Amino acid sequence: MFTQFYASPLYLNPAFSGLVNEYRLATTYRRQWAAIPRGLETNIASFDYNLKKLNSGIGLYVMNDRSGGLDLQSNHVAFSYAYQLKLNKEWKLRLGLQGAYIRRSAGYSNLVFGDQIDNNTGESAENLRDFNASFADFGTGFMLYNKIFWTGVSIFHLNEPVQQTEVGVMQIPMRVSVQGGAKIPVNPYGYPRMYLSPSFLYQNQQEFDQLDLGINFFYEPLVVGLWYRGLPVKQDAEDNISRDAIAALIGLQIRSLWVGYSYDINVSKLAGQSGGSHEISVIFEPFKINSKDRIQCPAFYHN
């Protein structure tokens, strides 16, 4: 789960595919819970392209997620397609589809069992095979937007894929994501340009759900933001308010290049123990300021 979810648009919603003037290259690196040994690391890189003559867009992303002493890894390769409909002079609707190949694996070479210590031989009687599973995965989504507002819904694991594990067959349930936001000019006729960009991301998968809520402030070329992750209206099993982290963001937009850094401070029971989470995003999206073909979408990362 990315704090800068807008910097991984194809992972957020396939309807974002090709929602650019020409093309876009984006990458994000996340190091979660930095103080925990063998914590969680995620890398994602994407490319998408605007097929203007077909009112369409295509995209591709690759992602690697790894965590823990088991070296648990999840590798994704996903292709996406989006088609755009013009509803009226102001509003546009994009429909997206995504197909992915996912491979998951885990190894036991980093684990130490009790009998390895007790018998002084370094060998264990445990007979554990490394875990490997792969499957096809499908998703869809739509996005409605104008120059100021946008909202979208995406659904992943539509086919509820099945993976074989050491303890049996596990089915992956559907994950639903609802997103929305705005980009509000503070001084529309002045310079430097200034905007406020409030937005949210809600996700649900079976009994688990999460809300990201925050606001970015653009003061060209600088961007700062403050975000909250949790669900204040919900309580956990111990009747505590569901809360996870507060994140601070700083970014820089220099023409076609965006670079952003965010740091998550845990406010859950991990507070003071996790070391927080670091995230860096880089986006390259060439555009011409005065181009008649420029996409008018309230993007998070450029003015």
Secondary structure, DSSP 4 states (H G I P E B T S, - for coil): --TTGGGSHHHH-GGGTT-SSSEEEEEEEEEESTTSTT-EEEEEEEEEEEEGGGTEEEEEEEEEEEETTTTEEEEEEEEEEEEEEE-SSS-EEEEEEEEEEEEEEE--TT---HHHHHSSSS--S---PPEEEEEEEEEEEEEEE-SSEEEEEEEE-TT--EEEETTEEEEPPPEEEEEEEE-EESSTTSSS-EEEEEEEEEEEETTEEEEEEEEEEEETTEEEEEEEEEEEEEE-TTS-EEEEEEEEEEEEEETTEEEEEEEEEE-STTTTTS--EEEEEEEE----TT-TT------SS--
